[in-house]
Amino acid sequence: MIESRPSLPATLDDVDGWFPKVDQRLFTWFLERQDRLGQSGDLVELGSYLGKSAILMGRHLRDGENFTVCDLFDSEAPDDSNQAEMEGSYATLTRTAFEANYRAFHDGLPQIVQAPTSAILDHVQPESCRFVHVDASHLYEHVRGDIQAAHVMLPVEGVIVCDDYRSEHTPGVSAAVWEAVAVDGLRAVCVTPQKFYGTWGDAKPVQDDLLEWLGAQDDLWHETQEVAGRRLVRVKGRPAPKPKKKNQVRELKERLARIEDQRARAQHELDSVRNSVSFKVGRAATALPRVMRRRRPPQG
Ligand SMILES: C[S@@+](CC[C@H](N)C(=O)[O-])C[C@H]1O[C@@H](n2cnc3c(N)ncnc32)[C@H](O)[C@@H]1O
């Protein structure tokens, strides 16, 4: 029997996962800014699923840096609640599928830790990273541990991104993120509808650069707010502008004119075929036997 394999993705849009466009833009901005400022360090993702965000992060890996992803993939979760999450949301996930997707965009694989995220510090050195994406379990105890591990892995100017910090179904993530802000010195740089971006360093210079960049992005909306006396930038995507009514009418008229032009040309071609000698001879040849049959006197 021939086994049918899913086709390989050609673009990030073809990869299943949870990585909105606005966050794709912001990941790129944060990672490119670090590059511009000469900040080097490793990249870590806790929770990769089929690789949507990992594939983008891997594009920013430079010589001498490591990228580590940590995910349970198709192995057992460390506790019943986590196992229920896995069966509810990621039942068909396999490591092989992640690897195939990642290889469709990159020559090599990242370092893969197929284990609970609580094992990450066995594989990544303290203060060795510049960017950590926390996107694994949604349970408070796990996320709290993941944020604490990120604090260990990042030097002071490093960037942490936490997914689902405000979703209705993930109150445990919200609790862990805001707890880190309230008691563990984490500073919010910005938030999008789905992700929280922060640092244990000085958020101000990052926010200043971000606001300057956002001012020039027509497809991104932003505002600043004070939260507990600290500046916070909110960012989200703008819906694509609808074409103006006047333009729509003009476009419709142009389409109509094109259709009328095609119809007139087809009519012209039909007329020239009908008037051609070969068409008339052909018609006469097929008409003759019919006329002869009609004229033939009845038999008997
Ligand atoms: C929301 S998905 C990640 C989405 C992905 N970053 C993307 O861009 O599409 C969460 C992932 O975390 C993994 N996960 C859940 N609990 C985990 C745990 N305790 N340790 C490691 N990985 C875990 C799941 O297997 C799943 O692949």
The ligand as an SDF file (V2000), in Angstrom:
LIG
                    3D

 27 29  0  0  0  0  0  0  0  0999 V2000
    0.5960   26.3310   21.8270 C   0  0  0  0  0  0  0  0  0  0  0  0
    1.6410   25.0500   21.3140 S   0  0  0  0  0  0  0  0  0  0  0  0
    3.0430   25.8790   20.6700 C   0  0  0  0  0  0  0  0  0  0  0  0
    2.7270   26.7030   19.4570 C   0  0  0  0  0  0  0  0  0  0  0  0
    3.9160   27.0790   18.5960 C   0  0  0  0  0  0  0  0  0  0  0  0
    4.8840   27.8920   19.3090 N   0  0  0  0  0  0  0  0  0  0  0  0
    3.4710   27.7760   17.3250 C   0  0  0  0  0  0  0  0  0  0  0  0
    4.0280   28.7980   16.9250 O   0  0  0  0  0  0  0  0  0  0  0  0
    2.5360   27.3010   16.6740 O   0  0  0  0  0  0  0  0  0  0  0  0
    2.1790   24.3690   22.8220 C   0  0  0  0  0  0  0  0  0  0  0  0
    3.2200   23.2670   22.7130 C   0  0  0  0  0  0  0  0  0  0  0  0
    3.7130   23.0110   24.0290 O   0  0  0  0  0  0  0  0  0  0  0  0
    3.9450   21.6310   24.1830 C   0  0  0  0  0  0  0  0  0  0  0  0
    3.8720   21.3410   25.6350 N   0  0  0  0  0  0  0  0  0  0  0  0
    2.7950   21.3300   26.4350 C   0  0  0  0  0  0  0  0  0  0  0  0
    3.1530   21.0620   27.6990 N   0  0  0  0  0  0  0  0  0  0  0  0
    4.4960   20.8920   27.7020 C   0  0  0  0  0  0  0  0  0  0  0  0
    5.4710   20.6100   28.7060 C   0  0  0  0  0  0  0  0  0  0  0  0
    5.1290   20.4270   29.9720 N   0  0  0  0  0  0  0  0  0  0  0  0
    6.7570   20.5130   28.3300 N   0  0  0  0  0  0  0  0  0  0  0  0
    7.1310   20.6750   27.0290 C   0  0  0  0  0  0  0  0  0  0  0  0
    6.2630   20.9660   26.0450 N   0  0  0  0  0  0  0  0  0  0  0  0
    4.9560   21.0750   26.3800 C   0  0  0  0  0  0  0  0  0  0  0  0
    2.8730   20.9570   23.3400 C   0  0  0  0  0  0  0  0  0  0  0  0
    3.3170   19.6940   22.8970 O   0  0  0  0  0  0  0  0  0  0  0  0
    2.6980   21.9420   22.1860 C   0  0  0  0  0  0  0  0  0  0  0  0
    3.4510   21.5520   21.0750 O   0  0  0  0  0  0  0  0  0  0  0  0
  1  2  1  0
  2  3  1  0
  2 10  1  0
  3  4  1  0
  4  5  1  0
  5  6  1  0
  5  7  1  0
  7  8  2  0
  7  9  1  0
 10 11  1  0
 11 12  1  0
 11 26  1  0
 12 13  1  0
 13 14  1  0
 13 24  1  0
 14 15  1  0
 14 23  1  0
 15 16  2  0
 16 17  1  0
 17 18  1  0
 17 23  2  0
 18 19  1  0
 18 20  2  0
 20 21  1  0
 21 22  2  0
 22 23  1  0
 24 25  1  0
 24 26  1  0
 26 27  1  0
M  CHG  2   2   1   9  -1
M  END
$$$$
